[in-house]
Amino acid sequence: MKIIVCVKQVPDTNVFIKVREGGDGIVTEGLAYVVNPYEEYAVEEALRIKEKFGGEVTVITLGPDRVVEAIRTCLAMGVDHAIHLPESDDELDPLATARVLTEAIKKLDYDIILCGKHAVDDGASQVGPALAEYLDLPQVTFVRKIEIAEDGKSAIAHREVEGGTQVVKSSLPAVFTAEKDLNEPRYPTLKGMMAAKRIQIQILNHKDLGLHSLKSKSRRLKLLPPPERPPGKMLQGEPEEIVKELVRLLRDEAKVI
């Protein structure tokens, strides 16, 4: 079974993100980057499917030279092949990104395509669905569990919906976007990291893909940091007095009751 995972490199969620003066982007100097957490679940699921059914896993990443680090992380986890689609630091919007990925995937054989449910830097949740539309494939989003049929021709996916779980059966090939409860991603081993250094990463530029004038349909106007939280209030006195004051504050100031 041949599985493709679309991976995005994002700023490390454990570091403080600063907005550049003017709001045209974030401060990237000294910023650490990681594999988008939801793509880690997608990579892990691809590896588990390969372990059960055999086959190979290919990761595809769009971005500048620094994304090679994310690619090597995936290879160290056990991915077989990697494709880098070079792109400048000026990010394409989700639809343009999906278009680039589509043209690269058209050159490959595949049974399953996996993405994260969204990237933690923009939260758009559009690349996976757009990719499915461009490739004319069925799609199941926000997946918490995937069961591949023994003949490899269909899959049953459990997806998160408000108030419950929806169970969907889909023919393959199809696109699935991973939710965080799909699995527990493995850590790259030392042996895997050493092996990853020897795997050649295929590079496909826009010319290779026949994309000469691709442009985003939308543009980001401005970034704003979240407003600072007001200081907390400490209530003192007898328990009955504290309860009355707390109720008043929740009703009159916070307006939540």
C-alpha angles and dihedrals in degrees: 000000000000116000129187122199120194108212132190127197112223137178113279107269091215094066130075112259118215124202115226118245107271093030096254093130145321130293105264100178108115092357117148119224131204140178109281103264094232090053088055088062089048092051092048092050091050091052092049091051090050091050091053102039104020124232131104141291125223125189122205121198130184119204149073125313093282092070089075086082090061090047091053090051090056092046090051089055089059107275113151105209138017136199124196119202104197116225133166124251088264098094121225116230118254096266094050090046090052090050092055091047090048094056091049094047091050087068092058139069114238144166099186134022118200129192135166115263087247142336114261092225097061106008091211098143089199108107097073096047092043090050090054091050094049091049093042092235133142114257138202118190134198091024120186098175136019125195115189116206115243091245090054093231100108143019138205114220128192111210134187117250130167109287098002151357127297118209115210130184116207136178117237139280094054142143120249127185116209127234120204095255093058092099145315110273115231123237118247110255125225088247090051092049091051091048091048091061090061097050113099116231115220115226121208118180128194092268091055089052095046092246110134105151106025113157135175117256092213135038135204112246101191145338121225127190115236114267116264115260116246115244117271123252125236115211119208135185137060118343093250092051092047092051092050092048092046092052090048092051093047091049103039105028109022091031093206097127 
